[in-house]
Amino acid sequence: MSDLGPFRFAVSEAGLHKLAFIDRLAAKCDASVDLWRLQLEQAINQPWRQHNFPLHVVGTPFQKSVWLAVAAIPAGETRTYQEIAHLLGRPLAARAVGAANAANPIAVLIPCHRLVRTTGALAGYAYGLDRKQALLDKERKGRADGQG
């Protein structure tokens, strides 16, 4: 279990397909995925660190462009949905950026928690604003402590 609670993940030879937090753990992981579980726990517990997991994400070209832009946001920093829309050359697409961000299949490793409202307020995180804030706090502390 990670610092932020139990999680599930899906992995194949192509890489990680999904990482999602759950409210309770329904079953134990198969021993064959223990290494993945331990590495994912570390990635969740230390979200400021770079990861080298092979990701296999499925989405539309627009969703993938949003996820790439979000992945480029430095740990502990935030950007607004509007800023990402502008970055992608679609200044009127802030809501579409939000929808793409909400469809992110791999929590933490594609750091959708780094997007905020134009006011800087936290908004919309499928796993709760408390987890979103905790991830940002962990990233900021890790960077401030010189750990990442």
C-alpha positions as CSV (number, residue, x, y, z in Angstrom):
1,M,0.0,0.0,0.0
2,S,1.3,3.5,-0.8
3,D,1.3,6.5,1.5
4,L,-1.9,7.7,-0.3
5,G,-3.8,4.4,0.0
6,P,-4.3,1.2,-1.9
7,F,-4.0,1.2,-5.7
8,R,-4.5,-1.1,-8.6
9,F,-2.5,-1.3,-11.8
10,A,-2.5,-3.1,-15.1
11,V,0.7,-4.1,-16.9
12,S,1.7,-6.1,-19.9
13,E,4.8,-6.7,-21.9
14,A,4.2,-3.3,-23.6
15,G,4.3,-1.4,-20.2
16,L,2.0,0.1,-17.7
17,H,-1.6,0.6,-18.9
18,K,-3.3,1.9,-15.8
19,L,-2.6,3.1,-12.3
20,A,-5.5,4.1,-10.1
21,F,-6.2,4.6,-6.4
22,I,-9.0,2.6,-4.8
23,D,-10.7,3.1,-1.5
24,R,-10.1,-0.4,-0.3
25,L,-8.1,-3.3,-1.4
26,A,-10.2,-6.2,-2.6
27,A,-7.6,-8.8,-3.2
28,K,-3.8,-9.4,-2.8
29,C,-1.5,-8.9,-5.7
30,D,-0.1,-12.0,-7.5
31,A,3.5,-12.7,-6.6
32,S,4.6,-12.3,-10.2
33,V,3.7,-8.6,-10.1
34,D,5.4,-7.8,-6.7
35,L,8.3,-6.0,-8.4
36,W,5.9,-3.7,-10.2
37,R,3.9,-3.1,-7.0
38,L,7.0,-2.2,-5.0
39,Q,8.3,0.2,-7.7
40,L,4.9,1.8,-8.1
41,E,4.6,2.3,-4.4
42,Q,7.9,4.1,-4.5
43,A,6.8,6.3,-7.4
44,I,3.6,7.2,-5.4
45,N,5.5,7.8,-2.2
46,Q,8.2,9.9,-3.9
47,P,6.3,11.6,-6.8
48,W,9.0,14.2,-7.3
49,R,11.4,11.6,-8.6
50,Q,11.6,10.8,-12.3
51,H,10.4,7.4,-13.3
52,N,11.4,5.1,-16.2
53,F,8.3,2.9,-16.3
54,P,7.4,1.9,-19.9
55,L,3.9,3.4,-20.3
56,H,1.4,2.1,-22.7
57,V,-1.4,4.7,-22.8
58,V,-4.4,4.5,-25.0
59,G,-6.2,7.7,-25.9
60,T,-7.0,10.1,-28.7
61,P,-4.3,12.2,-30.2
62,F,-5.6,15.2,-28.3
63,Q,-5.6,13.3,-25.0
64,K,-2.1,12.1,-25.6
65,S,-0.9,15.7,-26.3
66,V,-2.4,16.9,-23.1
67,W,-0.8,14.0,-21.1
68,L,2.6,14.8,-22.7
69,A,2.2,18.5,-21.8
70,V,1.2,17.6,-18.2
71,A,4.1,15.2,-17.9
72,A,6.4,18.1,-18.7
73,I,5.3,20.1,-15.7
74,P,8.1,20.0,-13.1
75,A,7.3,18.2,-9.9
76,G,5.8,20.4,-7.3
77,E,4.7,23.0,-9.8
78,T,1.2,23.5,-11.3
79,R,-0.2,24.8,-14.5
80,T,-3.7,25.9,-15.4
81,Y,-6.0,24.1,-17.9
82,Q,-5.8,27.4,-19.9
83,E,-2.0,27.4,-19.9
84,I,-2.0,23.9,-21.3
85,A,-4.6,24.8,-23.9
86,H,-2.4,27.7,-25.0
87,L,0.7,25.6,-25.1
88,L,-1.1,23.1,-27.4
89,G,-2.1,26.0,-29.7
90,R,-5.8,25.6,-28.8
91,P,-6.5,28.7,-26.6
92,L,-10.2,28.0,-26.4
93,A,-9.8,24.4,-25.4
94,A,-9.4,24.7,-21.6
95,R,-12.4,22.5,-20.9
96,A,-11.2,19.9,-23.4
97,V,-7.9,19.9,-21.6
98,G,-9.8,19.3,-18.4
99,A,-11.7,16.4,-19.9
100,A,-8.5,14.9,-21.4
101,N,-6.8,15.3,-18.0
102,A,-9.8,13.6,-16.3
103,A,-9.4,10.6,-18.7
104,N,-5.8,10.1,-17.7
105,P,-5.4,6.3,-17.2
106,I,-2.2,6.4,-15.2
107,A,-2.3,8.4,-11.9
108,V,0.8,10.1,-10.6
109,L,3.1,8.9,-13.4
110,I,1.2,11.1,-15.8
111,P,0.8,13.9,-13.2
112,C,-2.7,15.1,-13.8
113,H,-2.7,16.4,-10.2
114,R,-0.5,19.3,-11.4
115,L,-3.3,21.0,-13.2
116,V,-5.3,23.7,-11.3
117,R,-7.9,26.3,-12.0
118,T,-7.0,29.8,-13.4
119,T,-7.3,31.1,-9.8
120,G,-4.7,28.6,-8.7
121,A,-7.3,26.6,-6.7
122,L,-7.3,22.9,-6.8
123,A,-10.1,21.3,-8.9
124,G,-11.2,18.0,-10.1
125,Y,-9.2,15.0,-9.1
126,A,-10.8,11.6,-9.5
127,Y,-9.1,10.4,-6.3
128,G,-10.1,13.4,-4.1
129,L,-8.6,16.8,-3.6
130,D,-6.9,15.6,-0.4
131,R,-4.8,13.2,-2.4
132,K,-4.1,15.9,-5.0
133,Q,-2.9,18.3,-2.3
134,A,-0.9,15.5,-0.7
135,L,0.9,14.7,-4.0
136,L,1.7,18.4,-4.6
137,D,2.9,18.7,-1.0
138,K,5.1,15.6,-1.3
139,E,6.6,16.9,-4.6
140,R,7.4,20.3,-3.1
141,K,8.9,18.9,0.0
142,G,11.0,16.4,-1.9
143,R,12.3,19.1,-4.2
144,A,12.9,21.5,-1.3
145,D,14.9,18.8,0.5
146,G,17.0,18.3,-2.5
147,Q,15.7,14.8,-3.2
148,G,14.6,15.3,-6.8
